Amino acid sequence: MIGMMFWAATGGIALIVAAILIAALRRRGETEPQGAAFDRQIYRDQLTEIERDQTRGVIAPEEAARLRSEVARRLLAADRETGKPVQAQAARGPANTLVLGVVALVLAAGFGAYAVLGTPGYRDLPLKTRIALAEQRRETRPDQAALEAALPPRPALQAADPQFLTLVEKLRDAVAKRPDDLKGHELLARNEANLGNLTAAWKAQERVIALKGSDATDDDRLKLATLMIEAAEGQVSPEAEAVLNEVLQRDPKNDTALFFGGIVNMQVGRYDLAFRYWRQLLEVAPQDSRWWPEVQARIGSLAEAAGVRYTPPDAPALAGPTAEDLKAAEDMTPEQRQQMIRGMVEGLNDRLAADGGSAEEWARLIVALANLGEQDRAKAILTEAQKTFASHAPDLARINEAATSAGLTP
């Protein structure tokens, strides 16, 4: 019924537009004879005025004769024009046909394109229906195993050291023989992840949590959820979502759980819920959170999809020397200036060691140490940063970029 009403409405509008165009052409043709008749009447009135003025002696006979001759010439020209509108109107017949043809062609092209590209007969989706469909997608989406099985084979991250591969193979054998070895499963989860064997990594991490029982931490659970998401190439499975929800029940301000909570709701079409997760992240997470820059950059478009007017907060400025520090440095000797720089680098190093920080701050520390000539320390920080951000490709890429610019990698 709705589809029939749609087609009837669009067809009616098209016919009205066509009628308006044709009527406009007809009116244009009718204006020409009316204009010629008006001109003829003016010229006749002028002849009458000339005769009256000559009788009253206002103009001389010679001037009257000249004026009558000029007006008569114009009257004859007007008389000749009176036959042309009929011809123009007749000539306008093909033009009307052309207009009708163009209108028909446009209508046919429009309806044809809609029939191919659109969804004729598709009903409008009220908000309640859209939410119901999104929740249906959430309930029927594939599980972790199905998501991974649908992916193409994953290429190796890089050529691994043969000795390292041998050690990992021995570790696998040892863990298989001792399934309750907590330390062995922790090592296996880490090394499988480093090799890009993400399925084996999250299964080992799942065993770690099972062995720890009530002693398992939110960090353990987040590592499991992150590995599962990485193994599914960014898709959040029901199993991974359950782990994230468990973390949020314990810690509603956990930035990693909030980030992926937004991701899973975007994947099922609940942009309203996704926006709430990400807005909560920006409001409660520290600005040095690894997720803060990405959420800050993308939440504007997410708000539009959710139908919300929202202005995201400005991106935080990275910690660095203040204006007072720079002014004081102008009066320092090179040795004092070097000492100030070293103090700032050490302060950044201590803060990252104690509280952690963003990938950008780790990258700055790596470059700073390399510039100070402390290559060994820079390499040690690089190794630690690569382990810290191993499960997040964008951050890991930033770390590796900093290492290259610092000359730590070929």
Backbone torsions as a table, in degrees:
resi	resn	phi	psi	omega
1	MET	NA	-45.8	179.6
2	ILE	-63.9	-39.5	179.2
3	GLY	-62.9	-41.1	178.9
4	MET	-64.1	-40.8	178.5
5	MET	-62.9	-38.8	179.4
6	PHE	-62.5	-49.3	-178.1
7	TRP	-65.5	-37.4	178.5
8	ALA	-64.6	-41.3	-179.2
9	ALA	-66.5	-45.7	-179.2
10	THR	-67.3	-38.2	177.5
11	GLY	-64.8	-41.4	177.5
12	GLY	-62.2	-42.9	178.5
13	ILE	-62.2	-41.5	179.8
14	ALA	-63.4	-41.6	179.3
15	LEU	-66.0	-38.2	178.7
16	ILE	-63.0	-44.3	179.2
17	VAL	-61.6	-43.1	179.5
18	ALA	-63.3	-41.4	179.3
19	ALA	-63.1	-39.7	179.1
20	ILE	-63.3	-42.0	-179.7
21	LEU	-64.4	-44.3	-178.6
22	ILE	-67.5	-40.5	178.8
23	ALA	-62.6	-37.5	178.5
24	ALA	-63.2	-39.9	178.3
25	LEU	-65.5	-39.7	179.6
26	ARG	-66.0	-40.7	178.7
27	ARG	-64.3	-34.5	178.6
28	ARG	-64.7	-39.7	179.0
29	GLY	-68.7	-31.2	-178.1
30	GLU	-78.1	-18.3	-178.4
31	THR	-72.5	-22.6	-175.7
32	GLU	-71.2	-49.5	178.5
33	PRO	-65.1	-36.5	177.2
34	GLN	-60.8	-41.0	179.2
35	GLY	-65.9	-40.9	179.7
36	ALA	-65.4	-42.3	179.0
37	ALA	-63.4	-38.7	178.3
38	PHE	-62.4	-43.4	179.2
39	ASP	-61.6	-42.2	-179.7
40	ARG	-61.7	-40.8	179.3
41	GLN	-64.5	-37.8	178.6
42	ILE	-62.5	-45.4	-177.9
43	TYR	-65.0	-38.2	177.7
44	ARG	-63.6	-40.9	177.9
45	ASP	-62.8	-36.9	178.9
46	GLN	-65.4	-39.8	177.4
47	LEU	-61.4	-41.0	178.8
48	THR	-63.0	-41.0	179.3
49	GLU	-64.8	-38.6	179.6
50	ILE	-62.9	-45.2	179.1
51	GLU	-61.7	-41.3	-179.1
52	ARG	-65.4	-42.8	-178.8
53	ASP	-65.8	-36.6	179.1
54	GLN	-66.7	-40.7	179.9
55	THR	-63.3	-37.4	-179.1
56	ARG	-80.8	-6.7	178.8
57	GLY	79.8	16.7	-180.0
58	VAL	-72.5	-37.1	178.9
59	ILE	-122.4	154.6	-179.4
60	ALA	-75.6	156.8	179.7
61	PRO	-57.8	-39.8	-179.3
62	GLU	-64.2	-42.9	179.0
63	GLU	-65.4	-37.8	178.5
64	ALA	-64.2	-40.8	179.2
65	ALA	-63.7	-40.9	-179.7
66	ARG	-65.6	-42.4	-179.8
67	LEU	-66.5	-39.9	178.1
68	ARG	-62.5	-37.6	-179.9
69	SER	-65.1	-42.5	-178.9
70	GLU	-66.6	-46.2	-179.5
71	VAL	-66.4	-37.7	178.4
72	ALA	-62.8	-39.7	177.8
73	ARG	-60.4	-43.3	179.8
74	ARG	-67.8	-36.0	179.0
75	LEU	-64.7	-40.5	177.4
76	LEU	-63.1	-40.2	177.9
77	ALA	-62.9	-38.7	178.3
78	ALA	-66.6	-38.3	177.7
79	ASP	-61.4	-39.0	179.0
80	ARG	-65.7	-28.2	-178.5
81	GLU	-76.6	-18.4	-175.2
82	THR	-65.1	-25.2	178.8
83	GLY	-83.7	-14.3	-174.6
84	LYS	-74.7	-35.1	-179.8
85	PRO	-58.1	-35.8	178.8
86	VAL	-62.7	-41.9	178.5
87	GLN	-65.6	-40.0	179.5
88	ALA	-64.3	-40.2	179.1
89	GLN	-64.4	-40.3	178.6
90	ALA	-66.1	-38.4	179.8
91	ALA	-69.0	-20.5	-178.0
92	ARG	-78.6	-9.0	177.7
93	GLY	-59.0	-50.3	176.0
94	PRO	-60.6	-33.5	178.9
95	ALA	-64.4	-42.4	177.6
96	ASN	-61.5	-40.4	178.0
97	THR	-62.4	-39.9	179.2
98	LEU	-64.2	-42.1	178.7
99	VAL	-61.7	-45.9	178.5
100	LEU	-60.1	-39.5	178.7
101	GLY	-64.0	-43.2	179.4
102	VAL	-64.1	-44.5	178.6
103	VAL	-59.6	-44.1	179.7
104	ALA	-63.4	-39.8	179.9
105	LEU	-65.3	-42.8	179.1
106	VAL	-63.0	-43.6	178.8
107	LEU	-61.8	-45.5	-179.6
108	ALA	-62.2	-42.9	179.8
109	ALA	-64.9	-42.2	-179.4
110	GLY	-64.1	-49.7	-179.7
111	PHE	-66.4	-35.8	178.4
112	GLY	-65.8	-44.1	179.1
113	ALA	-63.1	-40.1	178.9
114	TYR	-65.9	-37.3	179.8
115	ALA	-64.6	-32.6	-178.7
116	VAL	-86.1	-47.7	-173.8
117	LEU	-91.8	-27.1	-177.7
118	GLY	-90.1	-164.9	179.0
119	THR	-130.3	79.4	179.8
120	PRO	-57.8	136.0	178.9
121	GLY	82.8	-3.0	-178.4
122	TYR	-75.8	129.9	-176.9
123	ARG	-75.3	154.8	172.3
124	ASP	-66.8	147.5	-177.2
125	LEU	-109.4	104.3	174.5
126	PRO	-63.2	162.6	-177.2
127	LEU	-57.7	-40.4	-179.2
128	LYS	-61.6	-40.4	179.5
129	THR	-68.1	-40.3	179.4
130	ARG	-62.3	-41.8	178.9
131	ILE	-63.9	-41.3	179.9
132	ALA	-63.3	-41.0	178.8
133	LEU	-65.9	-39.4	178.6
134	ALA	-63.4	-42.7	179.0
135	GLU	-67.7	-30.6	175.1
136	GLN	-66.5	-40.6	176.1
137	ARG	-63.1	-36.4	178.5
138	ARG	-62.9	-42.8	-176.0
139	GLU	-73.6	-27.8	-174.2
140	THR	-105.8	6.2	-178.8
141	ARG	-70.3	155.2	-175.7
142	PRO	-63.9	153.8	176.5
143	ASP	-82.0	-178.7	-175.0
144	GLN	-59.1	-45.5	-177.8
145	ALA	-63.5	-41.4	-179.2
146	ALA	-67.4	-39.1	178.3
147	LEU	-61.5	-44.1	-179.3
148	GLU	-69.9	-36.2	-178.9
149	ALA	-67.1	-26.8	-178.3
150	ALA	-81.0	-7.9	-177.4
151	LEU	-87.4	149.8	174.0
152	PRO	-69.4	162.4	179.1
153	PRO	-55.8	136.6	-177.8
154	ARG	-88.0	125.0	178.3
155	PRO	-68.0	155.6	178.0
156	ALA	-65.1	144.1	-179.4
157	LEU	-64.7	-44.7	-179.6
158	GLN	-164.6	165.4	178.5
159	ALA	-69.2	118.2	-177.2
160	ALA	-87.6	154.1	176.9
161	ASP	-65.0	126.3	-179.6
162	PRO	-54.9	-37.4	178.7
163	GLN	-64.3	-38.7	178.4
164	PHE	-65.0	-41.7	177.9
165	LEU	-61.1	-37.8	178.4
166	THR	-64.6	-42.5	179.0
167	LEU	-63.6	-41.1	-179.7
168	VAL	-66.1	-39.0	178.6
169	GLU	-63.1	-39.8	176.6
170	LYS	-64.9	-38.8	178.8
171	LEU	-63.6	-40.6	177.7
172	ARG	-59.8	-44.4	179.9
173	ASP	-63.7	-40.7	-178.8
174	ALA	-65.9	-41.5	-179.8
175	VAL	-68.0	-37.7	178.3
176	ALA	-62.3	-34.4	179.5
177	LYS	-80.2	-27.7	-179.7
178	ARG	-123.6	77.1	-175.0
179	PRO	-63.9	-14.5	-179.9
180	ASP	-101.3	13.7	-179.7
181	ASP	-81.5	99.7	-176.7
182	LEU	-62.2	-48.3	-178.7
183	LYS	-62.1	-38.8	179.8
184	GLY	-63.4	-42.0	178.9
185	HIS	-68.3	-35.1	176.7
186	GLU	-63.4	-45.1	177.8
187	LEU	-64.3	-39.7	-178.4
188	LEU	-65.4	-43.3	179.3
189	ALA	-59.8	-43.2	-178.4
190	ARG	-67.1	-45.3	-175.6
191	ASN	-73.7	-34.9	175.8
192	GLU	-64.3	-38.4	177.6
193	ALA	-65.0	-40.6	178.9
194	ASN	-63.5	-30.1	179.1
195	LEU	-85.3	-6.8	-178.1
196	GLY	86.4	7.3	176.8
197	ASN	-86.3	74.0	-168.7
198	LEU	-71.4	-32.9	177.4
199	THR	-63.5	-47.7	177.3
200	ALA	-63.2	-34.0	-178.8
201	ALA	-66.4	-46.9	-177.4
202	TRP	-72.3	-28.5	175.8
203	LYS	-68.1	-38.1	175.9
204	ALA	-66.2	-39.8	178.7
205	GLN	-67.2	-35.1	176.2
206	GLU	-62.4	-37.9	177.7
207	ARG	-68.9	-34.6	177.1
208	VAL	-59.1	-46.4	-179.0
209	ILE	-65.0	-39.5	178.6
210	ALA	-63.6	-40.2	-179.7
211	LEU	-70.8	-35.1	179.2
212	LYS	-72.9	-30.3	179.9
213	GLY	63.4	-126.5	-178.8
214	SER	-68.7	-14.4	179.3
215	ASP	-85.1	-5.2	179.0
216	ALA	-64.8	137.1	-176.8
217	THR	-98.8	169.0	175.6
218	ASP	-65.0	-32.0	176.1
219	ASP	-61.9	-39.8	176.7
220	ASP	-61.0	-43.7	-178.4
221	ARG	-68.6	-40.7	179.0
222	LEU	-65.4	-35.6	176.9
223	LYS	-64.1	-40.2	177.7
224	LEU	-63.2	-48.9	-178.6
225	ALA	-62.2	-41.2	-179.2
226	THR	-64.8	-42.4	178.1
227	LEU	-63.6	-38.7	178.6
228	MET	-65.6	-41.1	179.6
229	ILE	-67.2	-41.4	176.9
230	GLU	-63.0	-39.2	-179.7
231	ALA	-66.2	-28.9	178.2
232	ALA	-94.8	13.9	178.5
233	GLU	53.4	49.3	172.6
234	GLY	95.3	-12.6	177.4
235	GLN	-79.9	135.3	-179.7
236	VAL	-97.6	111.3	-178.5
237	SER	-79.0	165.3	175.9
238	PRO	-57.1	-36.6	179.8
239	GLU	-66.2	-42.9	178.9
240	ALA	-66.5	-38.7	178.9
241	GLU	-63.8	-38.0	178.7
242	ALA	-62.4	-39.4	178.3
243	VAL	-65.8	-43.0	179.4
244	LEU	-62.8	-41.8	179.0
245	ASN	-64.2	-34.8	177.4
246	GLU	-64.2	-39.7	177.7
247	VAL	-65.8	-43.0	-178.8
248	LEU	-66.1	-29.9	175.8
249	GLN	-65.0	-33.5	178.9
250	ARG	-83.8	-37.7	-174.6
251	ASP	-139.4	89.1	-176.9
252	PRO	-63.9	-11.7	-178.7
253	LYS	-103.5	10.8	-178.6
254	ASN	-67.9	119.0	-172.4
255	ASP	-67.8	-38.1	-179.8
256	THR	-65.9	-43.3	179.0
257	ALA	-66.8	-37.8	177.1
258	LEU	-65.4	-40.4	179.9
259	PHE	-61.0	-52.0	-177.4
260	PHE	-74.0	-23.5	171.7
261	GLY	-61.8	-39.0	175.0
262	GLY	-67.0	-40.6	-179.1
263	ILE	-61.1	-47.4	-176.5
264	VAL	-65.5	-35.2	178.8
265	ASN	-72.4	-30.7	173.1
266	MET	-67.1	-37.5	-177.2
267	GLN	-67.5	-28.5	179.1
268	VAL	-96.7	-5.7	177.5
269	GLY	97.8	9.4	177.0
270	ARG	-94.1	73.4	-177.8
271	TYR	-66.6	-27.8	178.2
272	ASP	-64.1	-43.8	178.2
273	LEU	-70.9	-38.5	178.6
274	ALA	-59.8	-41.4	178.7
275	PHE	-62.2	-39.6	179.8
276	ARG	-63.4	-42.7	178.6
277	TYR	-60.6	-47.6	-174.7
278	TRP	-73.4	-34.1	175.8
279	ARG	-65.0	-40.4	176.6
280	GLN	-60.7	-39.4	179.1
281	LEU	-61.2	-46.7	-179.1
282	LEU	-65.6	-27.2	-177.0
283	GLU	-84.5	-28.9	-173.0
284	VAL	-115.2	-23.2	-175.9
285	ALA	-79.1	147.5	174.7
286	PRO	-63.9	148.8	-175.5
287	GLN	-72.6	-7.8	173.0
288	ASP	-93.6	11.0	175.0
289	SER	-61.8	143.4	-179.5
290	ARG	-65.3	-23.2	-177.4
291	TRP	-90.9	-15.4	-172.2
292	TRP	-59.2	-48.8	-178.0
293	PRO	-61.8	-41.0	-178.4
294	GLU	-66.8	-43.2	179.3
295	VAL	-66.1	-41.8	-179.9
296	GLN	-60.9	-35.6	-178.2
297	ALA	-77.6	-28.5	-172.4
298	ARG	-105.8	-13.2	-172.2
299	ILE	-69.9	-23.0	177.7
300	GLY	-61.9	-49.1	178.2
301	SER	-67.5	-33.1	177.1
302	LEU	-65.4	-40.1	178.6
303	ALA	-61.8	-39.9	177.6
304	GLU	-62.4	-43.3	179.2
305	ALA	-64.5	-31.2	179.7
306	ALA	-84.8	-5.5	-179.3
307	GLY	73.6	33.4	-176.7
308	VAL	-119.7	136.8	172.3
309	ARG	-86.3	120.6	-173.4
310	TYR	-153.6	133.9	175.7
311	THR	-110.4	112.6	-177.5
312	PRO	-67.5	152.4	176.9
313	PRO	-67.6	157.5	178.8
314	ASP	-66.6	149.7	176.8
315	ALA	-65.7	141.4	-178.9
316	PRO	-70.2	147.1	174.2
317	ALA	-80.9	138.9	179.2
318	LEU	-69.5	146.0	179.5
319	ALA	-62.5	138.4	-178.2
320	GLY	-167.3	-174.9	-179.0
321	PRO	-66.7	138.7	177.6
322	THR	-79.8	173.7	177.5
323	ALA	-62.5	-35.7	178.0
324	GLU	-65.4	-39.0	178.6
325	ASP	-62.7	-43.4	-178.6
326	LEU	-66.7	-38.0	179.5
327	LYS	-67.0	-40.1	179.4
328	ALA	-66.8	-32.6	-178.0
329	ALA	-68.1	-21.9	-179.4
330	GLU	-65.1	-30.6	-177.3
331	ASP	-95.9	7.0	-176.5
332	MET	-90.3	154.9	170.3
333	THR	-76.2	161.5	178.3
334	PRO	-54.1	-37.5	-179.7
335	GLU	-66.8	-41.3	179.4
336	GLN	-67.6	-38.6	179.7
337	ARG	-65.3	-40.9	177.3
338	GLN	-63.3	-38.0	179.4
339	GLN	-66.8	-37.8	178.6
340	MET	-65.4	-43.9	179.4
341	ILE	-61.2	-42.8	179.9
342	ARG	-63.6	-38.3	178.6
343	GLY	-62.7	-40.7	178.1
344	MET	-66.4	-39.5	178.7
345	VAL	-64.6	-43.3	179.8
346	GLU	-65.6	-36.9	177.2
347	GLY	-62.8	-42.5	177.3
348	LEU	-64.4	-40.8	179.2
349	ASN	-61.1	-45.1	-178.9
350	ASP	-65.1	-40.5	-178.4
351	ARG	-66.9	-42.6	178.8
352	LEU	-65.6	-36.9	179.1
353	ALA	-66.3	-34.8	-176.2
354	ALA	-87.2	-44.7	-171.3
355	ASP	-116.1	-7.8	-174.3
356	GLY	75.9	-176.4	-179.0
357	GLY	-179.9	-174.7	-177.9
358	SER	-78.2	164.0	177.9
359	ALA	-61.5	-35.2	180.0
360	GLU	-63.1	-39.1	179.3
361	GLU	-69.8	-39.0	175.1
362	TRP	-62.6	-40.3	179.2
363	ALA	-63.1	-40.9	179.0
364	ARG	-63.6	-39.3	179.5
365	LEU	-65.7	-41.6	179.5
366	ILE	-61.1	-47.6	-179.2
367	VAL	-65.5	-40.8	-178.4
368	ALA	-63.2	-44.9	179.8
369	LEU	-63.9	-39.9	178.6
370	ALA	-64.1	-39.7	179.1
371	ASN	-67.4	-26.9	177.2
372	LEU	-81.8	-1.3	178.2
373	GLY	87.8	7.1	-178.9
374	GLU	-96.9	72.5	-175.3
375	GLN	-64.3	-40.1	-177.9
376	ASP	-64.5	-42.4	178.7
377	ARG	-66.2	-40.3	179.6
378	ALA	-61.6	-40.8	179.0
379	LYS	-66.7	-37.5	178.1
380	ALA	-65.1	-42.5	177.1
381	ILE	-64.4	-38.1	178.4
382	LEU	-59.8	-46.2	179.6
383	THR	-61.1	-43.4	179.5
384	GLU	-64.8	-41.5	-180.0
385	ALA	-65.9	-39.1	178.9
386	GLN	-63.0	-36.1	176.6
387	LYS	-70.8	-39.4	-178.0
388	THR	-63.6	-40.8	-175.1
389	PHE	-106.8	21.6	-176.7
390	ALA	-61.1	-30.1	-175.6
391	SER	-91.9	3.4	-179.8
392	HIS	-129.7	102.1	-171.3
393	ALA	-58.2	-44.2	-178.9
394	PRO	-61.1	-42.0	179.1
395	ASP	-68.0	-40.2	179.2
396	LEU	-63.4	-37.6	177.6
397	ALA	-63.7	-38.0	179.0
398	ARG	-66.4	-39.8	178.1
399	ILE	-62.7	-46.0	-179.1
400	ASN	-66.4	-34.2	176.3
401	GLU	-63.2	-41.9	178.3
402	ALA	-64.4	-39.4	178.5
403	ALA	-62.8	-38.9	178.4
404	THR	-66.2	-45.0	179.7
405	SER	-65.6	-25.9	178.7
406	ALA	-85.2	-4.0	-179.9
407	GLY	78.5	21.8	-178.5
408	LEU	-90.1	-15.6	178.6
409	THR	-128.8	149.8	-179.6
410	PRO	-66.7	NA	NA
